[in-house]
Amino acid sequence: MRYLLFFLTPLVYSMDGDPFRAYEVVLIGILFSILFLRARMKKIGLFEIVALSAYSFFLILQQFFIPSGNLFFGIKFMIATIMAFFPFWVLRSSHWHRTDILTPVARAIDVLCIISVLNFFSSFAFGIGERSIGGFLGYRAFGFMGDSFTPVLIFLFLYYFLEKRWVFFTLSLACLLMTGGKTGIIMAGGTVAVYFLFVSNSAITRFLFLVATLILFVLPVGIEDSIQNVRNFQFSLNNRLLSFQVGWEYFRENPVFGIGINQGLGSVGNDVQTLARSLGLVEYFPVNQIHNAFLRALAETGVIGFGFLALLAVYWVREGISAVLCARELPQCRERNFLAAAGIWTICFVLGYQTTGWFLHGHPQLAWLLMLSTYASIITKRVASNKQQNVMVPVQPANTLGLVLPA
């Protein structure tokens, strides 16, 4: 039960503007670290721990080099950031005592999908929670999960596609369309493309998919018009371009230490309005943050903080690649499907889905990134351990719950 509940903990951070997120992060981190502790713990890699610790301590040092520096704020931010990661480190060290780690995760994914369907369908149909005019279906519906949940729908979409559970796949796709997120749709297509090109064992399938992709890109008829006719496309484009330019100006103010973590939130809206007026732009949505996680990190933490976050990004991408390579070597089973979905999602999210400051503790996207990359890493290491011990991995059909792996 603890593994199922832990998988769903990022839902706690879903409410935008929640003033208690930092406290929630610390409490959840302490609770599940205690629940995952065991008498026998295995060593884990130190790369992520060292990089994250260095970044966290930098947030304290930064307070001495920015005009609005607050040492107490830096200490609180450091503690919350470390606690956001800590239970995942404990889980990586202690999971070996449980023989089957995938069954509770698979059940948690199903529960997450059901919650998502109830949230997005009720929001789209009845206006419950957050809903606005626009998108592909006339409304953009987010309910109580917010726009930050959009990339998680992409994981559900890909996972159920690989599982060939078409009802859940269709529901996940419907929820994704209800968000009206253009970046989300592009990422969803990208994850499927990566699967067929690099994971699928069928050479014919890969060839046909490559041909279809080439045809799509060389067909000139209507493609540009289709993009331009997407509802509010110009507004979204200007929204991002204006935030990018303001973010770059913030970086230039203090390129070494940045303007201060989270400091851009209080000024970016007014600065974007000033910039838009100077350029004569009126077609843009209100901007409340820099719409690129890496650029925001560069602006708020300078080259030093950005360097530490870049190291973490490299680590997560490497873990995603390892999961994908492991999936390629496995027969058709739930383990293979989860590794492929989680690994591909991790790679595409870190490299492609750069719309918000997801690197902050308490941000639901960071929590989902840690969740999926951690479980992918755990299962990848279990497969490697089985191979070293020359143990045959028992495989269940893809439509059953879990894959029993001997410790």
Phi, psi and chi 1 to 4 in degrees:
 res  aa     phi    psi   chi1   chi2   chi3   chi4
   1 MET       -  -35.7  179.4   61.6   70.1      -
   2 ARG   -64.1  -34.0   72.8 -167.9   68.7  174.2
   3 TYR   -70.7  -38.8  -63.8   96.6      -      -
   4 LEU   -64.0  -47.4 -173.6  151.8      -      -
   5 LEU   -65.0  -39.5  -67.9  176.5      -      -
   6 PHE   -63.4  -39.7 -178.8   60.7      -      -
   7 PHE   -60.9  -29.6 -168.9   91.4      -      -
   8 LEU   -91.8   -2.6  -61.9  175.3      -      -
   9 THR   -61.3  -29.4   53.0      -      -      -
  10 PRO   -58.9  -19.6  -28.5   37.0      -      -
  11 LEU   -63.6  -24.3  -68.1  174.8      -      -
  12 VAL   -61.5  -30.5  175.1      -      -      -
  13 TYR   -93.4   10.3  -45.1  129.8      -      -
  14 SER   -71.6  -27.6  -65.7      -      -      -
  15 MET   -73.1  118.2  -68.3  -65.2  -67.2      -
  16 ASP   -66.2  141.7  -69.4  -26.3      -      -
  17 GLY    77.6   12.3      -      -      -      -
  18 ASP   -66.3  115.9 -177.4   -3.0      -      -
  19 PRO   -75.9   -8.6   28.8  -33.9      -      -
  20 PHE  -106.9   14.4  -56.5  106.5      -      -
  21 ARG   -58.0  -44.8  -89.3 -173.6  178.2  177.7
  22 ALA   -60.1  -41.3      -      -      -      -
  23 TYR   -67.9  -37.9  -58.4  101.8      -      -
  24 GLU   -63.6  -41.2  -66.3  162.2   -3.5      -
  25 VAL   -60.0  -47.1  168.1      -      -      -
  26 VAL   -65.0  -45.3  173.2      -      -      -
  27 LEU   -64.3  -45.2  -71.2  175.7      -      -
  28 ILE   -64.9  -40.5  -70.9  174.8      -      -
  29 GLY   -60.4  -45.2      -      -      -      -
  30 ILE   -66.4  -46.7  -67.2  173.7      -      -
  31 LEU   -58.8  -51.8  173.7   62.4      -      -
  32 PHE   -78.4  -24.1  -78.5   94.5      -      -
  33 SER   -63.4  -41.2  -65.6      -      -      -
  34 ILE   -66.6  -43.1  -66.1  173.1      -      -
  35 LEU   -65.6  -30.1  -69.7  176.5      -      -
  36 PHE   -88.4  -12.8  -69.6  147.7      -      -
  37 LEU   -64.2  140.4  -81.0  175.3      -      -
  38 ARG  -136.6  161.4  -70.8  -66.5  179.1  -88.2
  39 ALA   -63.8  -35.0      -      -      -      -
  40 ARG  -111.3  118.4  -64.2  177.7   60.9 -174.9
  41 MET  -121.1  141.2  -53.6  -78.8  -75.6      -
  42 LYS   -96.0  153.0  -73.5 -165.8  174.2 -175.2
  43 LYS   -68.5  146.2  -67.8 -178.0  178.5  179.5
  44 ILE  -125.7  165.4   61.1  173.6      -      -
  45 GLY   -63.4  148.2      -      -      -      -
  46 LEU  -100.1   -5.8  -63.5  177.6      -      -
  47 PHE   -57.3  -53.5 -172.6   94.2      -      -
  48 GLU   -64.1  -40.2 -175.9 -176.8   46.1      -
  49 ILE   -62.9  -45.8  -63.3  175.5      -      -
  50 VAL   -66.4  -45.8  171.6      -      -      -
  51 ALA   -63.6  -43.4      -      -      -      -
  52 LEU   -68.9  -39.5 -169.8  -81.9      -      -
  53 SER   -64.3  -42.2  -61.0      -      -      -
  54 ALA   -62.6  -41.9      -      -      -      -
  55 TYR   -63.4  -42.9  170.8   71.1      -      -
  56 SER   -64.0  -43.7  -59.4      -      -      -
  57 PHE   -67.8  -30.3  -79.1  108.9      -      -
  58 PHE   -62.5  -34.7  164.7   76.2      -      -
  59 LEU   -62.4  -28.5  -63.3  179.5      -      -
  60 ILE   -74.7  -47.7  -64.1  179.3      -      -
  61 LEU   -59.3  -36.2  177.9   64.7      -      -
  62 GLN   -58.2  -32.0 -177.5 -168.9   49.7      -
  63 GLN   -61.7  -21.9  -55.1  -52.8  -48.9      -
  64 PHE   -84.2   -7.2  -65.0   98.6      -      -
  65 PHE  -122.8   11.5  -65.0   90.7      -      -
  66 ILE  -124.7  150.2   58.0  176.6      -      -
  67 PRO   -59.4  -37.5  -22.5   32.4      -      -
  68 SER   -99.3   26.9   57.8      -      -      -
  69 GLY   -60.4  139.5      -      -      -      -
  70 ASN  -138.6  109.2 -175.4  -43.2      -      -
  71 LEU   -61.6  -41.5 -178.1   59.6      -      -
  72 PHE   -62.2  -40.4 -176.8   62.2      -      -
  73 PHE   -61.4  -43.2  171.0   80.9      -      -
  74 GLY   -62.3  -40.2      -      -      -      -
  75 ILE   -65.8  -45.0  -67.0  173.2      -      -
  76 LYS   -61.1  -42.0  -70.4 -165.5  -59.0 -178.8
  77 PHE   -64.6  -39.5 -142.7   93.4      -      -
  78 MET   -63.2  -46.5  178.7 -159.3   71.0      -
  79 ILE   -62.3  -46.8  -66.3  173.0      -      -
  80 ALA   -64.6  -37.5      -      -      -      -
  81 THR   -65.5  -45.2  -60.7      -      -      -
  82 ILE   -65.0  -40.9  -69.1  177.3      -      -
  83 MET   -68.8  -23.4  -70.4  -49.9  -57.9      -
  84 ALA   -65.5  -29.5      -      -      -      -
  85 PHE   -96.9  -27.1  -76.6   71.5      -      -
  86 PHE   -57.3  -46.6 -163.8   78.1      -      -
  87 PRO   -62.8  -26.7   20.9  -32.4      -      -
  88 PHE   -71.2  -36.4  -65.2   96.1      -      -
  89 TRP   -65.6  -42.5  -62.9  -21.6      -      -
  90 VAL   -63.2  -42.2  177.4      -      -      -
  91 LEU   -62.0  -42.2  176.8   59.3      -      -
  92 ARG   -61.9  -28.8  -70.3 -173.2 -177.2 -167.4
  93 SER   -87.0  -26.3  177.7      -      -      -
  94 SER  -112.1   -4.6   65.3      -      -      -
  95 HIS   -67.5  -15.7   68.5   88.4      -      -
  96 TRP   -65.9  -19.6  -62.6   96.4      -      -
  97 HIS   -70.6  -19.6   81.6  -79.7      -      -
  98 ARG   -98.4  129.4 -176.9 -177.2  174.8   95.8
  99 THR   -69.0  -46.7  -58.0      -      -      -
 100 ASP  -113.6  107.4  178.2   12.4      -      -
 101 ILE   -96.6  -17.7 -161.7   71.4      -      -
 102 LEU   -85.2  -29.9 -167.6   55.7      -      -
 103 THR   -59.3  -51.0  -65.7      -      -      -
 104 PRO   -63.6  -31.5   21.3  -32.2      -      -
 105 VAL   -67.6  -42.6  173.5      -      -      -
 106 ALA   -62.8  -39.6      -      -      -      -
 107 ARG   -66.1  -39.8  -71.2  172.4  178.1  162.0
 108 ALA   -63.5  -37.2      -      -      -      -
 109 ILE   -63.3  -41.6  -65.7  172.7      -      -
 110 ASP   -63.9  -42.5  -71.3  -15.1      -      -
 111 VAL   -62.1  -42.0  172.1      -      -      -
 112 LEU   -61.9  -40.5  179.0   62.9      -      -
 113 CYS   -64.5  -43.1 -175.8      -      -      -
 114 ILE   -63.2  -43.7  -66.8  171.3      -      -
 115 ILE   -61.2  -41.6  -66.1  173.5      -      -
 116 SER   -63.1  -44.5  -57.8      -      -      -
 117 VAL   -61.5  -46.5  168.5      -      -      -
 118 LEU   -60.8  -40.9  -67.1  174.8      -      -
 119 ASN   -66.9  -52.8  174.0   78.5      -      -
 120 PHE   -75.5  -37.7  -73.4   95.3      -      -
 121 PHE   -67.5  -41.3  -86.0   72.8      -      -
 122 SER   -67.9  -35.1   63.0      -      -      -
 123 SER   -69.3  -44.2  179.2      -      -      -
 124 PHE   -67.7  -41.8 -175.2   84.9      -      -
 125 ALA   -82.3  -36.5      -      -      -      -
 126 PHE  -119.9    0.4  -53.1  110.5      -      -
 127 GLY    73.7   21.2      -      -      -      -
 128 ILE   -75.6  131.0  -61.9  174.6      -      -
 129 GLY    77.2 -146.1      -      -      -      -
 130 GLU   -84.7  122.1 -179.0 -177.3   -6.4      -
 131 ARG  -150.4  138.8 -171.1 -176.7   75.0  169.5
 132 SER  -140.9  162.3   59.8      -      -      -
 133 ILE   -76.0  137.7  -63.3  175.5      -      -
 134 GLY   138.4 -162.1      -      -      -      -
 135 GLY    76.6 -168.0      -      -      -      -
 136 PHE   -83.3  -26.6  -55.9  104.0      -      -
 137 LEU  -111.7   13.1  -55.5  178.1      -      -
 138 GLY   100.3  -29.5      -      -      -      -
 139 TYR  -129.6  152.3  -70.8  110.3      -      -
 140 ARG  -110.1  111.5  -62.8 -165.8   67.3 -171.7
 141 ALA  -113.1  132.3      -      -      -      -
 142 PHE  -129.0  -14.6  -58.4  103.3      -      -
 143 GLY    60.9 -129.9      -      -      -      -
 144 PHE  -103.0    3.8  -61.6  104.1      -      -
 145 MET   -95.1  -21.6  -69.6 -178.2  163.9      -
 146 GLY    77.6  168.6      -      -      -      -
 147 ASP   -63.0  -24.3 -170.8   20.5      -      -
 148 SER   -63.9  -18.6  -62.4      -      -      -
 149 PHE   -83.6  -10.6 -165.6   77.5      -      -
 150 THR   -52.8  -48.6  -59.9      -      -      -
 151 PRO   -64.1  -25.7   20.0  -31.9      -      -
 152 VAL   -68.2  -34.4 -174.5      -      -      -
 153 LEU   -61.1  -31.4  -67.2  172.8      -      -
 154 ILE   -67.1  -39.3  -60.8  169.3      -      -
 155 PHE   -61.7  -46.9  167.3   75.5      -      -
 156 LEU   -60.1  -43.4  -63.6  176.2      -      -
 157 PHE   -55.9  -48.6  158.4   85.3      -      -
 158 LEU   -71.8  -41.8 -179.0   62.0      -      -
 159 TYR   -60.7  -48.1  173.1   73.9      -      -
 160 TYR   -73.0  -26.4  -71.4  118.7      -      -
 161 PHE   -63.3  -45.1  172.5   75.5      -      -
 162 LEU   -70.5  -32.8  -60.2 -177.7      -      -
 163 GLU   -75.3  -12.9  -76.3  -81.8  -76.9      -
 164 LYS    60.3   35.9  -64.6 -179.7  174.4   61.2
 165 ARG  -101.5   88.9  -64.6  173.7   60.9 -177.6
 166 TRP   -72.0  -28.4  -57.5  119.0      -      -
 167 VAL   -66.0  -49.4  173.0      -      -      -
 168 PHE   -66.0  -36.4  -80.2   80.1      -      -
 169 PHE   -61.6  -47.0  164.7   78.0      -      -
 170 THR   -63.4  -41.3  -56.9      -      -      -
 171 LEU   -64.8  -40.4  -68.7  172.5      -      -
 172 SER   -65.0  -42.0  -59.7      -      -      -
 173 LEU   -64.2  -40.6  177.2   58.7      -      -
 174 ALA   -62.2  -42.8      -      -      -      -
 175 CYS   -61.7  -40.9  -69.7      -      -      -
 176 LEU   -63.0  -42.4 -178.5   59.8      -      -
 177 LEU   -66.0  -33.0  -67.6  174.1      -      -
 178 MET   -65.7  -27.3  -70.7  175.1 -170.3      -
 179 THR   -70.9  -25.1   67.9      -      -      -
 180 GLY    67.5   19.0      -      -      -      -
 181 GLY   -81.8  114.6      -      -      -      -
 182 LYS   -67.2  -39.7  -67.1  173.1  -78.3  -66.1
 183 THR   -63.9  -37.6  -56.5      -      -      -
 184 GLY   -64.9  -42.5      -      -      -      -
 185 ILE   -63.5  -42.4  -63.6  -62.9      -      -
 186 ILE   -63.0  -44.0  -66.9  172.5      -      -
 187 MET   -64.5  -38.6  179.0  177.6  165.9      -
 188 ALA   -60.3  -44.9      -      -      -      -
 189 GLY   -63.7  -35.9      -      -      -      -
 190 GLY   -65.6  -39.5      -      -      -      -
 191 THR   -64.9  -41.1   58.1      -      -      -
 192 VAL   -65.2  -39.5  174.7      -      -      -
 193 ALA   -62.7  -44.3      -      -      -      -
 194 VAL   -61.2  -40.2  171.5      -      -      -
 195 TYR   -61.8  -49.8  172.5   76.5      -      -
 196 PHE   -68.2  -31.9  -80.2  116.7      -      -
 197 LEU   -82.7  -30.7  -67.8  175.7      -      -
 198 PHE  -123.9  -13.6  -60.7  106.0      -      -
 199 VAL  -115.7  -40.5 -179.0      -      -      -
 200 SER   -56.5  135.3  175.4      -      -      -
 201 ASN   -85.3   -4.1  -67.6  -34.6      -      -
 202 SER   -92.1  113.3  171.2      -      -      -
 203 ALA   -64.8  -36.2      -      -      -      -
 204 ILE   -64.9  -43.4  -64.3  177.2      -      -
 205 THR   -62.1  -43.8  -58.7      -      -      -
 206 ARG   -63.0  -40.5  -71.9 -159.6  -60.3  -90.6
 207 PHE   -65.8  -46.1  173.7   75.6      -      -
 208 LEU   -64.3  -39.1  -68.1  176.3      -      -
 209 PHE   -66.2  -39.6 -175.7   83.4      -      -
 210 LEU   -64.2  -41.8 -178.7   60.0      -      -
 211 VAL   -62.9  -44.3  170.1      -      -      -
 212 ALA   -62.2  -39.1      -      -      -      -
 213 THR   -65.0  -43.5  -57.3      -      -      -
 214 LEU   -63.4  -40.7  -69.0  174.9      -      -
 215 ILE   -61.8  -42.0  -68.2  174.3      -      -
 216 LEU   -60.6  -40.5  176.3   63.6      -      -
 217 PHE   -80.7  -22.5  -82.5  100.1      -      -
 218 VAL   -94.5  -14.0  -61.1      -      -      -
 219 LEU   -73.0  116.4  -84.2  177.7      -      -
 220 PRO   -86.4  -16.7   30.9  -32.7      -      -
 221 VAL   -73.2  114.7  179.9      -      -      -
 222 GLY    79.5   -5.8      -      -      -      -
 223 ILE   -67.1  -48.9  -67.3 -179.4      -      -
 224 GLU   -64.1  -41.1 -176.8  177.1   -5.7      -
 225 ASP   -63.6  -37.6  -69.8  -21.0      -      -
 226 SER   -63.5  -41.8  -62.7      -      -      -
 227 ILE   -64.6  -45.0  -65.8  176.1      -      -
 228 GLN   -66.8  -26.3  -68.0  -63.8  -24.3      -
 229 ASN   -86.9   -4.7  -73.4  -28.0      -      -
 230 VAL   -61.8  131.7  172.5      -      -      -
 231 ARG   -53.9  127.7 -166.4 -176.5  -59.5  -93.1
 232 ASN    65.2   22.3  -65.3  -33.4      -      -
 233 PHE   -60.1  -45.7  174.2   80.8      -      -
 234 GLN   -64.1  -38.2 -167.1   62.4   48.0      -
 235 PHE   -61.7  -45.7  -79.8   75.3      -      -
 236 SER   -64.4  -41.2  -61.6      -      -      -
 237 LEU   -63.6  -48.2  178.2   61.8      -      -
 238 ASN   -62.8  -37.2  -70.1  -22.3      -      -
 239 ASN   -55.5  -45.6  176.5  -86.9      -      -
 240 ARG   -74.2  -42.3  -78.7  154.5  176.4   77.0
 241 LEU   -63.5  -39.6  -67.2  178.6      -      -
 242 LEU   -65.9  -42.8  -72.0  169.5      -      -
 243 SER   -66.6  -34.2   74.9      -      -      -
 244 PHE   -63.4  -43.9  -65.9  165.0      -      -
 245 GLN   -66.6  -41.8 -172.9  164.7  -17.2      -
 246 VAL   -64.8  -40.7  170.0      -      -      -
 247 GLY   -60.6  -40.4      -      -      -      -
 248 TRP   -65.6  -37.7 -178.1 -109.6      -      -
 249 GLU   -66.1  -37.2  -68.2  -59.2  -38.7      -
 250 TYR   -60.9  -43.4  -73.3  166.3      -      -
 251 PHE   -61.0  -40.0  166.5   67.6      -      -
 252 ARG   -67.1  -23.7  -67.3  177.0   60.9 -174.4
 253 GLU   -65.0  -39.5  -71.0 -179.1   18.0      -
 254 ASN  -149.9   79.6 -167.9  -17.4      -      -
 255 PRO   -67.4  -20.8   22.8  -33.1      -      -
 256 VAL   -85.3  -52.1  177.6      -      -      -
 257 PHE  -106.6   -9.4  -67.4   96.7      -      -
 258 GLY    78.8  175.6      -      -      -      -
 259 ILE   -83.6   -7.6   63.1  172.1      -      -
 260 GLY   117.1  134.5      -      -      -      -
 261 ILE   -58.4  129.4 -169.2   71.1      -      -
 262 ASN    71.2    1.4  -96.0   -0.4      -      -
 263 GLN   -73.8  -22.9  -64.6  -56.3  -52.2      -
 264 GLY   -69.7  -21.2      -      -      -      -
 265 LEU   -62.6  -32.6  -65.3  176.9      -      -
 266 GLY   -81.7  -13.3      -      -      -      -
 267 SER  -124.9  -17.4   58.4      -      -      -
 268 VAL   -64.0  -35.6   66.8      -      -      -
 269 GLY   -60.9  -49.5      -      -      -      -
 270 ASN   -67.1  -38.1  -68.0  -28.4      -      -
 271 ASP   -66.4  -36.5  -68.9  -21.3      -      -
 272 VAL   -67.5  -40.5  162.9      -      -      -
 273 GLN   -61.5  -42.6  -70.4  179.9   15.2      -
 274 THR   -62.3  -44.1  -58.6      -      -      -
 275 LEU   -64.8  -43.1  176.0   60.8      -      -
 276 ALA   -62.0  -41.5      -      -      -      -
 277 ARG   -63.7  -38.9  -76.5 -164.7  -61.3  -92.0
 278 SER   -67.1  -26.8   68.3      -      -      -
 279 LEU   -95.1   -6.2  -62.4  174.6      -      -
 280 GLY    74.9   26.0      -      -      -      -
 281 LEU   -94.3  136.2  -70.9  176.6      -      -
 282 VAL  -126.2  -15.9  -66.1      -      -      -
 283 GLU   -93.1   82.4  -66.0 -177.0  -24.3      -
 284 TYR  -158.7  152.6   67.1   95.0      -      -
 285 PHE   -84.1  156.6  -67.4  118.9      -      -
 286 PRO   -57.6  139.6  -24.1   33.3      -      -
 287 VAL  -109.0  125.7  177.0      -      -      -
 288 ASN  -116.4   -1.3   53.7   20.6      -      -
 289 GLN  -165.0  166.0   60.8  180.0  -50.8      -
 290 ILE   -73.3  124.4  -59.7  168.3      -      -
 291 HIS   -88.5   48.0  -79.4  -92.4      -      -
 292 ASN  -160.1  120.6 -178.2  -78.0      -      -
 293 ALA   -61.7  -41.6      -      -      -      -
 294 PHE   -69.9  -40.9  -71.3  142.2      -      -
 295 LEU   -66.4  -39.6  179.8   56.8      -      -
 296 ARG   -63.9  -40.9  178.9  175.6  170.4 -176.8
 297 ALA   -62.0  -40.8      -      -      -      -
 298 LEU   -63.9  -41.1 -169.5   63.2      -      -
 299 ALA   -70.4  -40.6      -      -      -      -
 300 GLU   -90.8  -22.6  -65.4 -173.9   -9.1      -
 301 THR  -123.6    1.0   64.7      -      -      -
 302 GLY    68.1 -172.2      -      -      -      -
 303 VAL   -68.2  -27.0  -66.8      -      -      -
 304 ILE   -70.1  -55.5  -61.5  177.0      -      -
 305 GLY   -63.7  -38.6      -      -      -      -
 306 PHE   -61.6  -37.0  175.5   80.9      -      -
 307 GLY   -61.9  -43.0      -      -      -      -
 308 PHE   -65.3  -42.3  -68.0  133.9      -      -
 309 LEU   -66.5  -34.2  -71.7  173.1      -      -
 310 ALA   -64.4  -37.4      -      -      -      -
 311 LEU   -62.6  -42.2  -69.9  175.5      -      -
 312 LEU   -63.1  -40.7  -71.1  171.4      -      -
 313 ALA   -62.2  -41.8      -      -      -      -
 314 VAL   -60.5  -42.7  169.5      -      -      -
 315 TYR   -61.5  -47.0  171.6   79.4      -      -
 316 TRP   -64.7  -40.2  -70.6  -38.1      -      -
 317 VAL   -64.5  -40.8  170.8      -      -      -
 318 ARG   -62.0  -41.5 -173.1 -175.8   66.5 -178.3
 319 GLU   -64.4  -38.5  -68.9  -66.3  -69.0      -
 320 GLY   -64.0  -42.6      -      -      -      -
 321 ILE   -63.4  -41.7  -67.5  173.5      -      -
 322 SER   -60.2  -40.3  -63.1      -      -      -
 323 ALA   -65.3  -41.4      -      -      -      -
 324 VAL   -64.9  -44.0  170.5      -      -      -
 325 LEU   -63.8  -37.2  -66.2  176.7      -      -
 326 CYS   -66.0  -41.0 -178.5      -      -      -
 327 ALA   -61.8  -37.4      -      -      -      -
 328 ARG   -60.3  -28.6  -77.0  172.3   54.7   90.6
 329 GLU   -90.4   -6.0  -60.9  176.4   -0.3      -
 330 LEU   -97.3  153.0  -67.1  173.7      -      -
 331 PRO   -72.1  172.8   27.2  -34.9      -      -
 332 GLN   -65.2  116.2 -176.7   63.6   29.0      -
 333 CYS  -163.9  171.1   58.8      -      -      -
 334 ARG   -64.6  -36.5  170.0  148.3  -68.2  174.8
 335 GLU   -59.8  -45.1 -178.6 -169.9   39.1      -
 336 ARG   -62.0  -42.9 -179.9 -179.1 -171.7  -88.0
 337 ASN   -64.6  -42.9  -64.3  -24.3      -      -
 338 PHE   -66.3  -44.3  177.3   80.8      -      -
 339 LEU   -60.9  -44.2  -77.5  175.2      -      -
 340 ALA   -63.6  -46.4      -      -      -      -
 341 ALA   -65.7  -47.1      -      -      -      -
 342 ALA   -68.9  -40.4      -      -      -      -
 343 GLY   -66.6  -47.4      -      -      -      -
 344 ILE   -63.6  -42.7  -68.1  171.6      -      -
 345 TRP   -60.6  -44.0 -175.3   89.7      -      -
 346 THR   -59.9  -46.2  -61.5      -      -      -
 347 ILE   -62.7  -49.5  -63.8  168.2      -      -
 348 CYS   -67.7  -36.2  -67.7      -      -      -
 349 PHE   -67.5  -49.8  175.9   79.1      -      -
 350 VAL   -64.2  -41.7  173.3      -      -      -
 351 LEU   -87.8  -24.9  -63.2 -179.0      -      -
 352 GLY  -120.5  -28.7      -      -      -      -
 353 TYR   -96.9   72.1 -160.6   90.1      -      -
 354 GLN  -105.6   65.8  -61.5  -60.1  -39.5      -
 355 THR  -106.4  -20.1   58.8      -      -      -
 356 THR  -139.5  174.4   58.4      -      -      -
 357 GLY   -84.0   64.3      -      -      -      -
 358 TRP   -70.9   -6.3   54.1 -100.6      -      -
 359 PHE   -79.2   -1.1   54.8   85.6      -      -
 360 LEU   -86.2  143.3  -58.6  172.7      -      -
 361 HIS   -60.0  144.7   67.1  -99.3      -      -
 362 GLY    84.0  -10.7      -      -      -      -
 363 HIS   -76.9  126.7 -162.1  -63.8      -      -
 364 PRO   -59.2  -31.8   17.9  -29.9      -      -
 365 GLN   -68.0  -35.9  -69.9  178.1   -4.1      -
 366 LEU   -64.1  -42.1  174.7   62.1      -      -
 367 ALA   -62.2  -42.5      -      -      -      -
 368 TRP   -68.4  -37.1  -71.6  116.6      -      -
 369 LEU   -61.5  -46.0  171.9   61.4      -      -
 370 LEU   -64.4  -38.8  -66.9  175.1      -      -
 371 MET   -63.8  -52.2 -168.5   68.3   66.4      -
 372 LEU   -70.8  -41.1  -65.5  174.9      -      -
 373 SER   -68.4  -34.7   63.5      -      -      -
 374 THR   -67.4  -48.5  -64.9      -      -      -
 375 TYR   -66.9  -34.3  -86.4  109.3      -      -
 376 ALA   -63.7  -42.3      -      -      -      -
 377 SER   -64.3  -41.0  174.7      -      -      -
 378 ILE   -61.8  -48.6  -74.5  172.3      -      -
 379 ILE   -69.5  -35.5  -63.4  174.6      -      -
 380 THR   -60.5  -43.3  -61.0      -      -      -
 381 LYS   -69.2  -32.8  -73.3  178.5  172.2   55.4
 382 ARG   -66.8  -39.6  -74.4 -176.0  169.0 -138.5
 383 VAL   -63.1  -44.7  171.5      -      -      -
 384 ALA   -62.2  -39.5      -      -      -      -
 385 SER   -64.6  -40.4  176.7      -      -      -
 386 ASN   -63.1  -38.7  -75.9  -31.6      -      -
 387 LYS   -66.5  -40.3  -72.5 -177.5  178.6  179.8
 388 GLN   -64.9  -33.1  -69.6  177.2   -2.0      -
 389 GLN   -87.5    1.4  -61.3  173.6   19.5      -
 390 ASN    55.5   41.5  -65.9  -39.9      -      -
 391 VAL  -100.2  133.1  176.2      -      -      -
 392 MET   -71.7  127.7 -179.0   69.8   70.2      -
 393 VAL   -81.3  113.4  179.8      -      -      -
 394 PRO   -68.7  131.2   24.6  -30.9      -      -
 395 VAL  -115.4  134.2  177.5      -      -      -
 396 GLN  -104.6  159.3  -64.0 -179.1    6.6      -
 397 PRO   -59.2  157.1  -23.7   32.8      -      -
 398 ALA   -66.5  -19.3      -      -      -      -
 399 ASN  -100.1   18.0   61.2  -11.8      -      -
 400 THR  -107.5  173.2   62.4      -      -      -
 401 LEU   -92.2  107.2  -77.2  177.0      -      -
 402 GLY    93.5  166.9      -      -      -      -
 403 LEU  -134.4  119.0  175.5   64.3      -      -
 404 VAL   -80.4  118.2  179.5      -      -      -
 405 LEU  -115.2  123.8  -63.5  174.7      -      -
 406 PRO   -68.0  141.4   23.8  -32.3      -      -
 407 ALA   -71.5      -      -      -      -      -
